[in-house]
Amino acid sequence: MKWAQGLDRMGIGLYLLICIFAVVNISSVDDALGKKQLIFFIISLVAGFFIFITRAKFFENMAGIFYILGVVLLIGLFPFGTEILGQKNWYKFGSVTLQPVEFAKIGTALMLANYVSGPDFNLKNRKSLWTTLAIIGVPAVVVLAIPDVGSLLVFGAFIMALYREGLSGWVFTVVGIMALVFLVSLAVNPLYVVAGIILTAGLLIFLNSTRVNWNIISIAATSATVLLLCGLAYASPVILEKMPKHQRERIEVLYKGEKKFRDTSGYNLLYSKTAIGSGGFLGKGYKLGSVTQGKFVPEQETDYVFCTVGEEWGFLGSTLLILAYALYIGRIFYLSETQKSTFNRVFGYSFGGILLIHFAINLGMVLGLFPTVGIPLPYFSYGGSSLLAFSIMTAIFFKLNYTDKNSLV
Amino acid sequence: MAVIALIFIARLAYLQLLTDRYALNAANTSIKTEYIIPQRGVIFDRNGKIMVGNQPAYEISFTQAHLTPDFDTLGFCSLVKISKEEFIKTIENIKKEKYYSKLTPMTFMKNLSREDIARIQEIIFKYPAFSIVPRPQRQYEINTSGNLLGYTNEVTQNDIKKDSAYYLPGDNIGKSGIEKAYEKELRGIKGVRYIQKDIKLRSVGPYKNGELDKEVVSGKDITLTIDYDLQRMAEEMLVNKKGAIVALDPNTGEILVMATGPDIDPNVFVGPEKTLNLYKLQMDTTYDWRPTFDRSVQAAYPPGSTFKLLTALAGMQMGVMDENTVFPCGRGFFYRGKSIKGHGGADPLVPSIQVSSNCYFTYAFISIIKKYPGDPSRGIDEWKKIMNSFGVGEFLNNDLASGAKGRIPSGKFYEKRMASILKASGSTKDPKNWDEMVTGAIYNGMGQGDVLITPLQMANFVAAIANEGWYYTPHIVRAIDGKANPDPRFKKKHYTLVQNKKFYTAVKKGMEQVVLAGTARGLKSADFTQLAKTGTAQVPQGKDNSIFVLIAPADKPKIVVAAVMEHAGFGATWAGPASTVIAEKYLTGTLKREHLYKKMTTSSFLPEYKRQWIADLKRKGLYREPNKDSLQLQNMTDSLKLNLSQQIRERISVRRDSLIMKLNAKKR
């Protein structure tokens, strides 16, 4: 079929596979929710169809409108939002609830792509840099004010897209080193961490001794960096102490084991691990997961939905699902790289980055490798807003890709 | 991307494949396993009389993991009627148990009455950490034979280790007797119900629709070979005596009677005082009383003159004598400066058995030792082989929980003894050429010396004589669940190494003379014929052991009896009457010779045991002269053990209690 040329079968196939498995899986937890998820899925497909028949340029041209709409919706939460599970990030219209942050991500991705693909964009240029940061920063600040830490992390995905467009890798290096120092000094005596920092710094200086041009500025900068990191090492237990109790425990539980916090933060983790760990190689079978069916894991249809896969489908099913996600996200990055237009590429990288961060943080949390942060597993967690927003983004991406592959340029 | 996926898959592999911590946690918290304890099999005697049955009993179990933070301690305490302190202490003790785990239901209270349970049952749902466990208890329909039946008790960690697939903490297991030997048959199969629980530990229905559940299967009923009427009689005749009476059906090897004195009332094995009672039984060692020592199978006695029967058979089989052989016993036994009193005549075998001539059988045994000149060990080993073929000196390999090997010495045994004697005297003679005089081996022929036999083995060798050369392994269980005991060990005839009927005829003739005109002539019965042999074994502690073996009726044996009474005296006076009374009751169904029975049930050897006990203490330098009060108290306690009339017993016990109170008051 001629019209199907340029449609990415692998990407769309994986999308459909994951969504259908999600419906099946949610039905195992609760039949009624499964039916609702199926309806959301059908709505998403319909939305996807309409996006496909829309001209691709429409999204590029209307990016500003989408962006402003997204930000307005976010700000509107303060007067009109409804609080669900302790977070005021929902709109409620009768029985329909909507999570605007999911849609704000689309607007931001489009806006960012639009701006970056503009003729006078240059990251080396201060004005460009600041404008870019503002585009990401405005919704991020609003999200932080809600506060919705999980979604804030997702905005990090845009930095990944910018990295592809020439943003210095230092951002990641600095953030990475600081996070490492912070986490390590929680686990071991800060004195050892300080020793480690000084040793590493010394080693680096020694290895680069011929290349470094020693003057007052470079010496001061080096000393300041080392001092800063040492200070962080000593400060991190204090920072942890000062954090709100539930956030502190979410970090502590990773070090001290979930049994210690059995009745508070550790509970979710213990039972999520219990559910997954009891699955064995082949799993207990569909609708036969005793932990799932006993509803031991709170939010097991949303953020902790992977538990059910682990318990009922075992190591085999879980691994296949993880591989499906890895292939899917990898495919999106690969396709983004092959785009001819900058707009498509930036949007694709943003989209892939958002998926990656969601996937990594959600599974990291469920498997007990990352502190508890409430963000859903894309396509897989129960929830209309999330599925619809991700599906819209998916449809836009594949539409852009479709147009790109069929363009003559 | 690939790195992240790999990390996640590795983590999954760890959680799901490499550690079972979480799988266990899931099983323990989300699925509640309920066990239904089966009824233990009923134990019948050979005539279908119930000896041991079951009664309902309930326990309350405690599971720490299900304890909610809002647990109402006071409410619960008042429900089960204990104080808060008791509650805290019990929980503390439970937590100290070796196999304690937060998720295992641990026994919190035992032996609750049905009324208590009815009351508690309605409210216990409020306390999910506690639940009611029905655990049937043994009910004894008889009040003797405690050692034979044995008892059940909570499993120890060792028991669990041995069969961890079945036993859980709190389960009962047979600890001795039939209960132990037939544990696998009696225990049945526990029922299992898996119940899916939700987060609040409420049951939401059977897990997997109950397809994994297992039905409870009651234990198998066991029919013993014991005839309880006879058993009871034997036990009554053993009151205030240490000893044993064993009776067998020689045609089948079935044990009809296996009584031991002192006896245990099995009812002490149940009820709230159980642990204390078991401790008391273990500690009852005064007069070397030791009621838990089953003398019928665990005690190895010198068989005394009853052993002469085997000496005669072995001598004839080895060709060193025949029934007409006469040894020089005219004026007694004089052999290398040693003398043993004779019985006034140089006679052949039959009259020698009749009068139980020590001289004759000592000579006979010397001939056995000297069969191979210069090689006494060879003669002794040949003799030992013949003895072992009669089931003595070896384990019987049967279905009893305990037993003893006894002892039939070998050539090596005497070579070792000779070697140590030679070493002590500094001589360099060859111990291989040992001296039956010096080593004391000559006394074996008359059942003294180094020969030791359990009462059950004694009955068994007599059965082999009754059958003239074969026996079935004596066993205690006749049928399991109504079907004949399938154990192949009890269907195989064991042939002795003596197969010449002539030898048996001679020995039996001697045994017949024992009853008609010999040492047991006082035990003749008009209703049935008997073959017997008395035994009076000398023992170092004091008075002789009274021993008796009997076959009846003479022509077609239906029962053999062996009896041992420690420190009672002459064989025909004590063990004899007990044996013949058992045979009479079994063969005729009634008891005409009431006087013999009465003599046995009203006699006591406690004074002799007491004398020995005191002598032993004095020897060890532990004896202290008792004061008047405690002496009186001990006398009263002893007399309570006698078979006295109820009235007198009550009077004595009232006097004893007032004396105890007086003594206690003095102490304060």
Boltz contact constraints between the chains, C-beta under 6 A:
constraints:
  - contact:
      token1: [A, 273]
      token2: [B, 15]
      max_distance: 6.0
  - contact:
      token1: [A, 273]
      token2: [B, 22]
      max_distance: 6.0
  - contact:
      token1: [A, 274]
      token2: [B, 22]
      max_distance: 6.0
  - contact:
      token1: [A, 274]
      token2: [B, 25]
      max_distance: 6.0
  - contact:
      token1: [A, 274]
      token2: [B, 26]
      max_distance: 6.0
  - contact:
      token1: [A, 276]
      token2: [B, 15]
      max_distance: 6.0
  - contact:
      token1: [A, 277]
      token2: [B, 15]
      max_distance: 6.0
  - contact:
      token1: [A, 277]
      token2: [B, 16]
      max_distance: 6.0
  - contact:
      token1: [A, 277]
      token2: [B, 22]
      max_distance: 6.0
  - contact:
      token1: [A, 277]
      token2: [B, 23]
      max_distance: 6.0
  - contact:
      token1: [A, 278]
      token2: [B, 22]
      max_distance: 6.0
  - contact:
      token1: [A, 278]
      token2: [B, 23]
      max_distance: 6.0
  - contact:
      token1: [A, 278]
      token2: [B, 26]
      max_distance: 6.0
  - contact:
      token1: [A, 279]
      token2: [B, 16]
      max_distance: 6.0
  - contact:
      token1: [A, 280]
      token2: [B, 16]
      max_distance: 6.0
  - contact:
      token1: [A, 290]
      token2: [B, 30]
      max_distance: 6.0
  - contact:
      token1: [A, 290]
      token2: [B, 31]
      max_distance: 6.0
  - contact:
      token1: [A, 291]
      token2: [B, 26]
      max_distance: 6.0
  - contact:
      token1: [A, 291]
      token2: [B, 30]
      max_distance: 6.0
  - contact:
      token1: [A, 294]
      token2: [B, 30]
      max_distance: 6.0
  - contact:
      token1: [A, 294]
      token2: [B, 196]
      max_distance: 6.0
  - contact:
      token1: [A, 294]
      token2: [B, 197]
      max_distance: 6.0
  - contact:
      token1: [A, 294]
      token2: [B, 198]
      max_distance: 6.0
  - contact:
      token1: [A, 295]
      token2: [B, 198]
      max_distance: 6.0
  - contact:
      token1: [A, 295]
      token2: [B, 199]
      max_distance: 6.0
  - contact:
      token1: [A, 296]
      token2: [B, 30]
      max_distance: 6.0
  - contact:
      token1: [A, 296]
      token2: [B, 199]
      max_distance: 6.0
  - contact:
      token1: [A, 315]
      token2: [B, 12]
      max_distance: 6.0
  - contact:
      token1: [A, 315]
      token2: [B, 16]
      max_distance: 6.0
  - contact:
      token1: [A, 315]
      token2: [B, 17]
      max_distance: 6.0
  - contact:
      token1: [A, 318]
      token2: [B, 12]
      max_distance: 6.0
  - contact:
      token1: [A, 319]
      token2: [B, 9]
      max_distance: 6.0
  - contact:
      token1: [A, 322]
      token2: [B, 5]
      max_distance: 6.0
  - contact:
      token1: [A, 322]
      token2: [B, 8]
      max_distance: 6.0
  - contact:
      token1: [A, 322]
      token2: [B, 9]
      max_distance: 6.0
  - contact:
      token1: [A, 326]
      token2: [B, 1]
      max_distance: 6.0
  - contact:
      token1: [A, 326]
      token2: [B, 5]
      max_distance: 6.0
  - contact:
      token1: [A, 329]
      token2: [B, 1]
      max_distance: 6.0
  - contact:
      token1: [A, 330]
      token2: [B, 1]
      max_distance: 6.0
  - contact:
      token1: [A, 360]
      token2: [B, 4]
      max_distance: 6.0
  - contact:
      token1: [A, 363]
      token2: [B, 8]
      max_distance: 6.0
  - contact:
      token1: [A, 367]
      token2: [B, 11]
      max_distance: 6.0
